[in-house]
Amino acid sequence: MAKLFFRYGAMGCGKTAQLLQVAFNYEEKGLKVAVLKPEEDTRRGAKLYTRIGLERDSDYLIKKDDDLFKIIKDKFSNVNCILIDEAQFLKSKQIDDLMKVVVYLNKPVICYGIRTDFLTNGFPGSTRLLEIAHSIEELKTICKCGKKAIFNVRYVNGKVSTDGDSVVIDDSDDVQYVSMCHSCYYETLKNS
């Protein structure tokens, strides 16, 4: 039986690298995957890119109003697994579409993303995945202090940002995100 998976973690924990490893494992065995990501993730266009240098073109850029069940049924009926990067940017209905892919098309769907924005508010896609996914796995990374990082601090022009849109994607050095443990996160906000 196919399942809907959600693998989440703070930025820098290796979500995209793991997605690419899963794709490689399927393809090495002669199986097909479809790699999708939301077009909202404008970094490097249609490419998935990791900090360690791994990269791959996505097979499809998801638009904010796409019916993912229909798209996967029509365009990717011949694949063995669907892999979704940056799943936090999906709408709740799109997560429900992915569950339909699992149930009606019997295809596993593995989603990777972060749970919360820089102010610890849940993203709609992640929240829905936490509600309905068959399997939920936390991918871990560490804070500068050595503890497990669970939050992401946004820096704009080197200063901590405590307001603004939930999503700001910038290829320049103007906007940066740093993963932190709960203690360092709150200490950083208090001192900003």
Secondary structure as GFF3:
##gff-version 3
##sequence-region A 1 192
A	DSSP	beta_strand	4	8	.	.	.	ID=ss1
A	DSSP	alpha_helix	15	28	.	.	.	ID=ss2
A	DSSP	beta_strand	33	38	.	.	.	ID=ss3
A	DSSP	beta_strand	47	49	.	.	.	ID=ss4
A	DSSP	beta_strand	55	57	.	.	.	ID=ss5
A	DSSP	beta_strand	60	62	.	.	.	ID=ss6
A	DSSP	alpha_helix	68	75	.	.	.	ID=ss7
A	DSSP	beta_strand	81	84	.	.	.	ID=ss8
A	DSSP	three_ten_helix	87	89	.	.	.	ID=ss9
A	DSSP	alpha_helix	92	105	.	.	.	ID=ss10
A	DSSP	beta_strand	109	113	.	.	.	ID=ss11
A	DSSP	alpha_helix	124	132	.	.	.	ID=ss12
A	DSSP	beta_strand	135	138	.	.	.	ID=ss13
A	DSSP	beta_strand	151	156	.	.	.	ID=ss14
A	DSSP	beta_strand	159	160	.	.	.	ID=ss15
A	DSSP	beta_strand	175	180	.	.	.	ID=ss16
A	DSSP	alpha_helix	182	190	.	.	.	ID=ss17
###
